[in-house]
């Protein structure tokens, strides 16, 4: 066999490169060469015929041993098979207690274990809470001032606020100041729910305007001018009358919500009045959370309803 170079030798090589059993060219056989050990007897050539006879006899002896071992192995295997057959027969016969052991009840040890199967059809995604608060056709949960603004107090990030008066009206323009009244009416406002909270001399009224669709609420928020009318009562005196207050607006789904925050003593609000800004942020966040909670509750109910 050639591997891109000279042919590999067909016999093992001596140290020096000459093959065993061959003589170097141009030399005499070893027994005709001068004795390299003067005074010592040259080694005698082996009796090659006797060695061949001994090798043949050894091969015959090994062959007899192999044949005998094979016969013995066959007997042992036969005995094992016979024992297994007898034991198998005993398993199907009546036992010592007179009962018959059933056969075929256990699965063969080599049989594959059935693997679980899974449906290739993906389950439908869970309902989106925002879908339920974006269209009046889906948003069917009861809506009230107490539902949006429950309890007598609320706490946002460790800041407690005491709830004052609440109100609900379908005359949206009547609870707005400036241009906001006409904006609410023009965009189809169905209802406005208000609540007032107070903390450390700062009062905040939040008004949630309800529309039929998300598009209407979004337009009202984007066009917002003026503000929601402050709601006094239930321990809260008039505020944000003939003074400067902080007004904000936002929307989610079919709801737009507006806040008006100021001091209960009539002080003007400036950009340095962090307490007023914080109160406005807290009530705006609370309103957002309450509206979104409506959607989440209705989505959860829809997911668990039969046929959904």
BALOBA-1460 file (C-alpha; in Angstrom, 3 decimals):
// residues 308
<rec num="1" residu="x" x="0.000" y="0.000" z="0.000"/>
<rec num="2" residu="x" x="1.313" y="3.346" z="-0.938"/>
<rec num="3" residu="x" x="0.719" y="6.558" z="1.060"/>
<rec num="4" residu="x" x="2.280" y="9.050" z="-1.284"/>
<rec num="5" residu="x" x="5.854" y="7.808" z="-0.693"/>
<rec num="6" residu="x" x="7.939" y="4.614" z="-1.102"/>
<rec num="7" residu="x" x="6.060" y="1.330" z="-0.674"/>
<rec num="8" residu="x" x="5.763" y="0.185" z="2.927"/>
<rec num="9" residu="x" x="7.880" y="-2.957" z="3.644"/>
<rec num="10" residu="x" x="5.953" y="-6.225" z="3.663"/>
<rec num="11" residu="x" x="8.005" y="-7.668" z="6.554"/>
<rec num="12" residu="x" x="9.379" y="-6.291" z="9.822"/>
<rec num="13" residu="x" x="12.699" y="-4.516" z="9.433"/>
<rec num="14" residu="x" x="15.979" y="-4.960" z="11.334"/>
<rec num="15" residu="x" x="17.676" y="-1.958" z="12.854"/>
<rec num="16" residu="x" x="19.614" y="-0.880" z="9.804"/>
<rec num="17" residu="x" x="16.815" y="-1.357" z="7.324"/>
<rec num="18" residu="x" x="17.247" y="-4.954" z="6.110"/>
<rec num="19" residu="x" x="14.281" y="-7.351" z="6.247"/>
<rec num="20" residu="x" x="14.385" y="-10.374" z="8.482"/>
<rec num="21" residu="x" x="15.006" y="-13.671" z="6.593"/>
<rec num="22" residu="x" x="16.965" y="-11.926" z="3.854"/>
<rec num="23" residu="x" x="20.663" y="-11.499" z="3.496"/>
<rec num="24" residu="x" x="22.419" y="-8.358" z="2.394"/>
<rec num="25" residu="x" x="23.148" y="-8.390" z="-1.279"/>
<rec num="26" residu="x" x="26.785" y="-9.387" z="-2.158"/>
<rec num="27" residu="x" x="27.373" y="-11.284" z="1.148"/>
<rec num="28" residu="x" x="27.603" y="-14.948" z="1.887"/>
<rec num="29" residu="x" x="25.222" y="-16.855" z="4.163"/>
<rec num="30" residu="x" x="26.024" y="-16.539" z="7.846"/>
<rec num="31" residu="x" x="27.330" y="-20.144" z="8.251"/>
<rec num="32" residu="x" x="29.910" y="-19.568" z="5.500"/>
<rec num="33" residu="x" x="31.255" y="-16.348" z="6.981"/>
<rec num="34" residu="x" x="34.369" y="-16.360" z="9.200"/>
<rec num="35" residu="x" x="33.725" y="-17.019" z="12.913"/>
<rec num="36" residu="x" x="33.491" y="-13.643" z="14.643"/>
<rec num="37" residu="x" x="34.566" y="-15.261" z="17.950"/>
<rec num="38" residu="x" x="38.035" y="-16.868" z="17.467"/>
<rec num="39" residu="x" x="38.548" y="-19.956" z="19.629"/>
<rec num="40" residu="x" x="34.840" y="-20.504" z="20.158"/>
<rec num="41" residu="x" x="32.703" y="-23.055" z="18.366"/>
<rec num="42" residu="x" x="30.450" y="-21.580" z="15.748"/>
<rec num="43" residu="x" x="26.747" y="-22.029" z="16.489"/>
<rec num="44" residu="x" x="25.102" y="-25.008" z="14.850"/>
<rec num="45" residu="x" x="22.281" y="-24.529" z="12.383"/>
<rec num="46" residu="x" x="18.863" y="-25.559" z="13.874"/>
<rec num="47" residu="x" x="17.109" y="-28.762" z="12.798"/>
<rec num="48" residu="x" x="14.383" y="-27.105" z="10.743"/>
<rec num="49" residu="x" x="12.525" y="-30.383" z="10.033"/>
<rec num="50" residu="x" x="12.200" y="-31.220" z="13.726"/>
<rec num="51" residu="x" x="10.943" y="-27.761" z="14.524"/>
<rec num="52" residu="x" x="8.285" y="-28.050" z="11.774"/>
<rec num="53" residu="x" x="7.072" y="-31.431" z="13.152"/>
<rec num="54" residu="x" x="6.831" y="-30.029" z="16.673"/>
<rec num="55" residu="x" x="4.860" y="-27.020" z="15.454"/>
<rec num="56" residu="x" x="2.380" y="-29.229" z="13.566"/>
<rec num="57" residu="x" x="1.862" y="-31.424" z="16.651"/>
<rec num="58" residu="x" x="1.196" y="-28.353" z="18.785"/>
<rec num="59" residu="x" x="-1.437" y="-27.101" z="16.330"/>
<rec num="60" residu="x" x="-3.227" y="-30.477" z="16.387"/>
<rec num="61" residu="x" x="-3.311" y="-30.437" z="20.201"/>
<rec num="62" residu="x" x="-4.827" y="-26.933" z="20.300"/>
<rec num="63" residu="x" x="-7.448" y="-27.936" z="17.715"/>
<rec num="64" residu="x" x="-8.568" y="-30.872" z="19.884"/>
<rec num="65" residu="x" x="-8.823" y="-28.592" z="22.916"/>
<rec num="66" residu="x" x="-10.943" y="-26.091" z="21.002"/>
<rec num="67" residu="x" x="-13.326" y="-28.779" z="19.734"/>
<rec num="68" residu="x" x="-13.695" y="-30.245" z="23.211"/>
<rec num="69" residu="x" x="-14.305" y="-26.806" z="24.778"/>
<rec num="70" residu="x" x="-16.926" y="-25.974" z="22.164"/>
<rec num="71" residu="x" x="-18.824" y="-29.175" z="22.861"/>
<rec num="72" residu="x" x="-18.760" y="-28.481" z="26.585"/>
<rec num="73" residu="x" x="-20.027" y="-24.908" z="26.049"/>
<rec num="74" residu="x" x="-22.865" y="-26.240" z="23.881"/>
<rec num="75" residu="x" x="-23.888" y="-28.656" z="26.657"/>
<rec num="76" residu="x" x="-23.898" y="-25.851" z="29.232"/>
<rec num="77" residu="x" x="-26.018" y="-23.574" z="27.026"/>
<rec num="78" residu="x" x="-28.445" y="-26.422" z="26.360"/>
<rec num="79" residu="x" x="-28.810" y="-27.057" z="30.073"/>
<rec num="80" residu="x" x="-29.527" y="-23.362" z="30.738"/>
<rec num="81" residu="x" x="-32.165" y="-23.260" z="27.996"/>
<rec num="82" residu="x" x="-33.795" y="-26.424" z="29.303"/>
<rec num="83" residu="x" x="-33.909" y="-24.987" z="32.824"/>
<rec num="84" residu="x" x="-35.462" y="-21.769" z="31.535"/>
<rec num="85" residu="x" x="-38.155" y="-23.767" z="29.671"/>
<rec num="86" residu="x" x="-38.975" y="-25.783" z="32.780"/>
<rec num="87" residu="x" x="-39.204" y="-22.647" z="34.900"/>
<rec num="88" residu="x" x="-41.441" y="-20.999" z="32.291"/>
<rec num="89" residu="x" x="-43.774" y="-24.009" z="32.311"/>
<rec num="90" residu="x" x="-43.945" y="-23.945" z="36.100"/>
<rec num="91" residu="x" x="-44.984" y="-20.262" z="35.999"/>
<rec num="92" residu="x" x="-48.143" y="-21.116" z="34.042"/>
<rec num="93" residu="x" x="-49.204" y="-24.137" z="36.102"/>
<rec num="94" residu="x" x="-51.047" y="-24.294" z="39.362"/>
<rec num="95" residu="x" x="-48.913" y="-23.134" z="42.275"/>
<rec num="96" residu="x" x="-48.629" y="-24.657" z="45.709"/>
<rec num="97" residu="x" x="-51.646" y="-22.707" z="46.967"/>
<rec num="98" residu="x" x="-53.835" y="-24.001" z="44.148"/>
<rec num="99" residu="x" x="-53.995" y="-20.753" z="42.149"/>
<rec num="100" residu="x" x="-53.028" y="-20.305" z="38.554"/>
<rec num="101" residu="x" x="-50.502" y="-17.607" z="37.701"/>
<rec num="102" residu="x" x="-51.820" y="-15.615" z="34.702"/>
<rec num="103" residu="x" x="-49.540" y="-15.178" z="31.742"/>
<rec num="104" residu="x" x="-49.310" y="-12.267" z="29.361"/>
<rec num="105" residu="x" x="-50.399" y="-9.727" z="31.972"/>
<rec num="106" residu="x" x="-47.062" y="-7.948" z="32.152"/>
<rec num="107" residu="x" x="-45.560" y="-6.081" z="29.252"/>
<rec num="108" residu="x" x="-42.319" y="-7.576" z="27.871"/>
<rec num="109" residu="x" x="-39.288" y="-6.042" z="29.478"/>
<rec num="110" residu="x" x="-37.993" y="-5.022" z="26.098"/>
<rec num="111" residu="x" x="-41.165" y="-3.258" z="24.934"/>
<rec num="112" residu="x" x="-40.822" y="0.529" z="24.593"/>
<rec num="113" residu="x" x="-42.512" y="2.772" z="27.162"/>
<rec num="114" residu="x" x="-45.232" y="4.907" z="25.535"/>
<rec num="115" residu="x" x="-44.169" y="8.538" z="25.346"/>
<rec num="116" residu="x" x="-46.566" y="11.360" z="26.260"/>
<rec num="117" residu="x" x="-48.175" y="13.190" z="23.403"/>
<rec num="118" residu="x" x="-48.803" y="16.903" z="23.201"/>
<rec num="119" residu="x" x="-51.286" y="18.846" z="21.153"/>
<rec num="120" residu="x" x="-49.756" y="20.839" z="18.332"/>
<rec num="121" residu="x" x="-52.492" y="23.462" z="18.688"/>
<rec num="122" residu="x" x="-51.297" y="26.387" z="20.806"/>
<rec num="123" residu="x" x="-53.719" y="27.561" z="23.496"/>
<rec num="124" residu="x" x="-55.352" y="30.911" z="22.845"/>
<rec num="125" residu="x" x="-53.639" y="33.894" z="24.459"/>
<rec num="126" residu="x" x="-55.231" y="35.246" z="27.639"/>
<rec num="127" residu="x" x="-57.608" y="38.185" z="27.175"/>
<rec num="128" residu="x" x="-55.997" y="41.601" z="27.214"/>
<rec num="129" residu="x" x="-57.353" y="43.743" z="30.097"/>
<rec num="130" residu="x" x="-57.085" y="46.867" z="27.959"/>
<rec num="131" residu="x" x="-59.529" y="45.377" z="25.447"/>
<rec num="132" residu="x" x="-62.246" y="45.426" z="28.110"/>
<rec num="133" residu="x" x="-61.767" y="49.064" z="29.087"/>
<rec num="134" residu="x" x="-61.440" y="50.342" z="25.525"/>
<rec num="135" residu="x" x="-64.965" y="49.659" z="24.275"/>
<rec num="136" residu="x" x="-68.286" y="50.013" z="26.092"/>
<rec num="137" residu="x" x="-69.531" y="46.826" z="24.391"/>
<rec num="138" residu="x" x="-67.034" y="44.817" z="26.446"/>
<rec num="139" residu="x" x="-66.756" y="47.022" z="29.522"/>
<rec num="140" residu="x" x="-69.872" y="45.776" z="31.321"/>
<rec num="141" residu="x" x="-68.714" y="45.798" z="34.952"/>
<rec num="142" residu="x" x="-70.625" y="48.080" z="37.381"/>
<rec num="143" residu="x" x="-69.179" y="51.593" z="37.541"/>
<rec num="144" residu="x" x="-69.598" y="53.958" z="40.492"/>
<rec num="145" residu="x" x="-67.725" y="56.522" z="42.556"/>
<rec num="146" residu="x" x="-67.297" y="54.027" z="45.380"/>
<rec num="147" residu="x" x="-66.034" y="51.406" z="42.938"/>
<rec num="148" residu="x" x="-63.348" y="53.680" z="41.514"/>
<rec num="149" residu="x" x="-62.491" y="55.388" z="44.813"/>
<rec num="150" residu="x" x="-63.243" y="52.896" z="47.587"/>
<rec num="151" residu="x" x="-62.815" y="53.390" z="51.319"/>
<rec num="152" residu="x" x="-62.115" y="56.524" z="53.333"/>
<rec num="153" residu="x" x="-58.375" y="56.710" z="52.756"/>
<rec num="154" residu="x" x="-55.733" y="55.653" z="50.258"/>
<rec num="155" residu="x" x="-51.980" y="55.317" z="50.590"/>
<rec num="156" residu="x" x="-49.492" y="55.702" z="47.770"/>
<rec num="157" residu="x" x="-45.864" y="54.777" z="48.478"/>
<rec num="158" residu="x" x="-46.365" y="55.365" z="52.179"/>
<rec num="159" residu="x" x="-48.176" y="58.696" z="51.714"/>
<rec num="160" residu="x" x="-51.726" y="58.627" z="53.201"/>
<rec num="161" residu="x" x="-54.578" y="60.676" z="51.747"/>
<rec num="162" residu="x" x="-57.990" y="61.218" z="53.325"/>
<rec num="163" residu="x" x="-60.973" y="61.018" z="51.019"/>
<rec num="164" residu="x" x="-63.474" y="63.889" z="50.983"/>
<rec num="165" residu="x" x="-66.583" y="64.224" z="48.823"/>
<rec num="166" residu="x" x="-67.443" y="62.175" z="45.711"/>
<rec num="167" residu="x" x="-69.919" y="62.752" z="42.874"/>
<rec num="168" residu="x" x="-71.139" y="61.218" z="39.623"/>
<rec num="169" residu="x" x="-73.006" y="62.934" z="36.783"/>
<rec num="170" residu="x" x="-73.922" y="62.422" z="33.160"/>
<rec num="171" residu="x" x="-73.774" y="66.190" z="32.570"/>
<rec num="172" residu="x" x="-70.046" y="66.205" z="31.896"/>
<rec num="173" residu="x" x="-69.788" y="69.925" z="31.065"/>
<rec num="174" residu="x" x="-71.289" y="70.914" z="34.423"/>
<rec num="175" residu="x" x="-68.276" y="69.634" z="36.375"/>
<rec num="176" residu="x" x="-65.604" y="71.259" z="34.206"/>
<rec num="177" residu="x" x="-63.926" y="74.649" z="34.134"/>
<rec num="178" residu="x" x="-62.984" y="76.708" z="31.114"/>
<rec num="179" residu="x" x="-62.927" y="75.011" z="27.736"/>
<rec num="180" residu="x" x="-62.861" y="71.498" z="29.156"/>
<rec num="181" residu="x" x="-66.668" y="71.377" z="29.418"/>
<rec num="182" residu="x" x="-67.217" y="71.861" z="25.690"/>
<rec num="183" residu="x" x="-64.359" y="69.484" z="24.854"/>
<rec num="184" residu="x" x="-65.926" y="66.713" z="26.915"/>
<rec num="185" residu="x" x="-69.319" y="67.279" z="25.337"/>
<rec num="186" residu="x" x="-67.946" y="67.453" z="21.773"/>
<rec num="187" residu="x" x="-66.144" y="64.127" z="22.130"/>
<rec num="188" residu="x" x="-69.176" y="62.282" z="23.456"/>
<rec num="189" residu="x" x="-68.531" y="62.187" z="27.211"/>
<rec num="190" residu="x" x="-71.122" y="59.925" z="28.867"/>
<rec num="191" residu="x" x="-70.289" y="60.464" z="32.517"/>
<rec num="192" residu="x" x="-67.844" y="62.084" z="34.943"/>
<rec num="193" residu="x" x="-67.032" y="60.613" z="38.355"/>
<rec num="194" residu="x" x="-65.151" y="62.824" z="40.813"/>
<rec num="195" residu="x" x="-63.451" y="62.384" z="44.191"/>
<rec num="196" residu="x" x="-61.418" y="64.743" z="46.379"/>
<rec num="197" residu="x" x="-58.499" y="63.816" z="48.651"/>
<rec num="198" residu="x" x="-56.532" y="65.938" z="51.100"/>
<rec num="199" residu="x" x="-53.131" y="65.659" z="52.745"/>
<rec num="200" residu="x" x="-51.160" y="68.221" z="54.794"/>
<rec num="201" residu="x" x="-53.056" y="71.259" z="53.472"/>
<rec num="202" residu="x" x="-53.042" y="70.106" z="49.831"/>
<rec num="203" residu="x" x="-56.347" y="69.114" z="48.222"/>
<rec num="204" residu="x" x="-56.727" y="67.205" z="44.947"/>
<rec num="205" residu="x" x="-59.845" y="66.541" z="42.911"/>
<rec num="206" residu="x" x="-59.650" y="63.800" z="40.282"/>
<rec num="207" residu="x" x="-62.372" y="63.516" z="37.646"/>
<rec num="208" residu="x" x="-62.759" y="60.391" z="35.472"/>
<rec num="209" residu="x" x="-64.628" y="61.067" z="32.227"/>
<rec num="210" residu="x" x="-66.183" y="58.003" z="30.577"/>
<rec num="211" residu="x" x="-66.555" y="57.696" z="26.783"/>
<rec num="212" residu="x" x="-67.869" y="55.016" z="24.453"/>
<rec num="213" residu="x" x="-64.536" y="54.316" z="22.735"/>
<rec num="214" residu="x" x="-60.825" y="54.721" z="23.289"/>
<rec num="215" residu="x" x="-60.579" y="57.128" z="20.350"/>
<rec num="216" residu="x" x="-63.025" y="59.566" z="21.977"/>
<rec num="217" residu="x" x="-61.173" y="59.546" z="25.287"/>
<rec num="218" residu="x" x="-57.844" y="60.069" z="23.558"/>
<rec num="219" residu="x" x="-59.155" y="63.094" z="21.656"/>
<rec num="220" residu="x" x="-60.507" y="64.640" z="24.842"/>
<rec num="221" residu="x" x="-57.152" y="64.237" z="26.555"/>
<rec num="222" residu="x" x="-55.202" y="65.692" z="23.633"/>
<rec num="223" residu="x" x="-57.557" y="68.685" z="23.307"/>
<rec num="224" residu="x" x="-57.835" y="69.330" z="27.051"/>
<rec num="225" residu="x" x="-57.933" y="72.986" z="28.146"/>
<rec num="226" residu="x" x="-59.262" y="74.355" z="31.389"/>
<rec num="227" residu="x" x="-59.685" y="71.741" z="34.095"/>
<rec num="228" residu="x" x="-61.939" y="69.583" z="36.198"/>
<rec num="229" residu="x" x="-63.960" y="71.596" z="38.749"/>
<rec num="230" residu="x" x="-62.657" y="71.145" z="42.317"/>
<rec num="231" residu="x" x="-65.079" y="69.246" z="44.577"/>
<rec num="232" residu="x" x="-65.418" y="70.544" z="48.146"/>
<rec num="233" residu="x" x="-67.351" y="69.025" z="51.016"/>
<rec num="234" residu="x" x="-67.040" y="66.171" z="53.518"/>
<rec num="235" residu="x" x="-64.566" y="68.157" z="55.570"/>
<rec num="236" residu="x" x="-62.751" y="69.830" z="52.683"/>
<rec num="237" residu="x" x="-63.346" y="73.580" z="52.169"/>
<rec num="238" residu="x" x="-63.362" y="75.291" z="48.815"/>
<rec num="239" residu="x" x="-59.977" y="75.321" z="47.078"/>
<rec num="240" residu="x" x="-58.579" y="76.355" z="43.720"/>
<rec num="241" residu="x" x="-61.008" y="79.299" z="43.490"/>
<rec num="242" residu="x" x="-59.572" y="82.517" z="42.075"/>
<rec num="243" residu="x" x="-56.021" y="81.258" z="42.480"/>
<rec num="244" residu="x" x="-53.394" y="79.249" z="40.622"/>
<rec num="245" residu="x" x="-53.609" y="75.436" z="40.822"/>
<rec num="246" residu="x" x="-51.981" y="72.490" z="39.071"/>
<rec num="247" residu="x" x="-54.059" y="70.853" z="36.310"/>
<rec num="248" residu="x" x="-53.191" y="67.628" z="34.501"/>
<rec num="249" residu="x" x="-54.877" y="65.182" z="32.098"/>
<rec num="250" residu="x" x="-54.339" y="61.639" z="30.823"/>
<rec num="251" residu="x" x="-56.293" y="58.680" z="29.425"/>
<rec num="252" residu="x" x="-56.388" y="54.893" z="29.275"/>
<rec num="253" residu="x" x="-58.852" y="52.940" z="27.204"/>
<rec num="254" residu="x" x="-62.201" y="54.731" z="27.024"/>
<rec num="255" residu="x" x="-61.456" y="56.730" z="30.166"/>
<rec num="256" residu="x" x="-59.885" y="60.203" z="30.347"/>
<rec num="257" residu="x" x="-58.953" y="61.463" z="33.785"/>
<rec num="258" residu="x" x="-58.127" y="64.955" z="34.999"/>
<rec num="259" residu="x" x="-56.658" y="66.281" z="38.254"/>
<rec num="260" residu="x" x="-56.670" y="69.709" z="39.894"/>
<rec num="261" residu="x" x="-54.461" y="70.209" z="42.945"/>
<rec num="262" residu="x" x="-53.856" y="73.217" z="45.159"/>
<rec num="263" residu="x" x="-53.587" y="74.532" z="48.687"/>
<rec num="264" residu="x" x="-56.624" y="74.560" z="50.951"/>
<rec num="265" residu="x" x="-55.623" y="78.039" z="52.237"/>
<rec num="266" residu="x" x="-55.818" y="79.550" z="48.752"/>
<rec num="267" residu="x" x="-52.069" y="79.931" z="48.246"/>
<rec num="268" residu="x" x="-50.921" y="80.025" z="44.628"/>
<rec num="269" residu="x" x="-49.116" y="76.954" z="43.366"/>
<rec num="270" residu="x" x="-45.618" y="77.422" z="41.948"/>
<rec num="271" residu="x" x="-43.158" y="75.022" z="40.363"/>
<rec num="272" residu="x" x="-41.309" y="74.874" z="43.668"/>
<rec num="273" residu="x" x="-44.302" y="73.342" z="45.474"/>
<rec num="274" residu="x" x="-43.227" y="69.712" z="45.339"/>
<rec num="275" residu="x" x="-46.007" y="68.568" z="47.679"/>
<rec num="276" residu="x" x="-48.652" y="69.655" z="45.165"/>
<rec num="277" residu="x" x="-46.912" y="67.925" z="42.277"/>
<rec num="278" residu="x" x="-46.470" y="64.785" z="44.352"/>
<rec num="279" residu="x" x="-50.157" y="64.745" z="45.296"/>
<rec num="280" residu="x" x="-51.151" y="65.168" z="41.655"/>
<rec num="281" residu="x" x="-48.832" y="62.299" z="40.639"/>
<rec num="282" residu="x" x="-50.190" y="60.015" z="43.353"/>
<rec num="283" residu="x" x="-53.858" y="60.587" z="42.501"/>
<rec num="284" residu="x" x="-53.203" y="60.270" z="38.777"/>
<rec num="285" residu="x" x="-51.393" y="56.972" z="39.328"/>
<rec num="286" residu="x" x="-54.143" y="55.722" z="41.623"/>
<rec num="287" residu="x" x="-56.810" y="56.545" z="39.032"/>
<rec num="288" residu="x" x="-54.861" y="54.760" z="36.293"/>
<rec num="289" residu="x" x="-54.488" y="51.676" z="38.490"/>
<rec num="290" residu="x" x="-58.170" y="51.592" z="39.370"/>
<rec num="291" residu="x" x="-59.275" y="51.838" z="35.748"/>
<rec num="292" residu="x" x="-56.826" y="49.150" z="34.652"/>
<rec num="293" residu="x" x="-57.998" y="46.923" z="37.505"/>
<rec num="294" residu="x" x="-61.480" y="46.987" z="35.940"/>
<rec num="295" residu="x" x="-60.050" y="45.577" z="32.728"/>
<rec num="296" residu="x" x="-57.978" y="42.971" z="34.515"/>
<rec num="297" residu="x" x="-60.956" y="41.726" z="36.554"/>
<rec num="298" residu="x" x="-63.153" y="41.418" z="33.470"/>
<rec num="299" residu="x" x="-60.394" y="39.695" z="31.482"/>
<rec num="300" residu="x" x="-59.881" y="37.187" z="34.285"/>
<rec num="301" residu="x" x="-63.601" y="36.471" z="34.453"/>
<rec num="302" residu="x" x="-63.744" y="35.988" z="30.681"/>
<rec num="303" residu="x" x="-60.790" y="33.589" z="30.734"/>
<rec num="304" residu="x" x="-62.496" y="31.403" z="33.337"/>
<rec num="305" residu="x" x="-65.961" y="31.462" z="31.750"/>
<rec num="306" residu="x" x="-67.221" y="28.276" z="29.989"/>
<rec num="307" residu="x" x="-66.587" y="28.286" z="26.272"/>
<rec num="308" residu="x" x="-63.769" y="30.790" z="26.493"/>
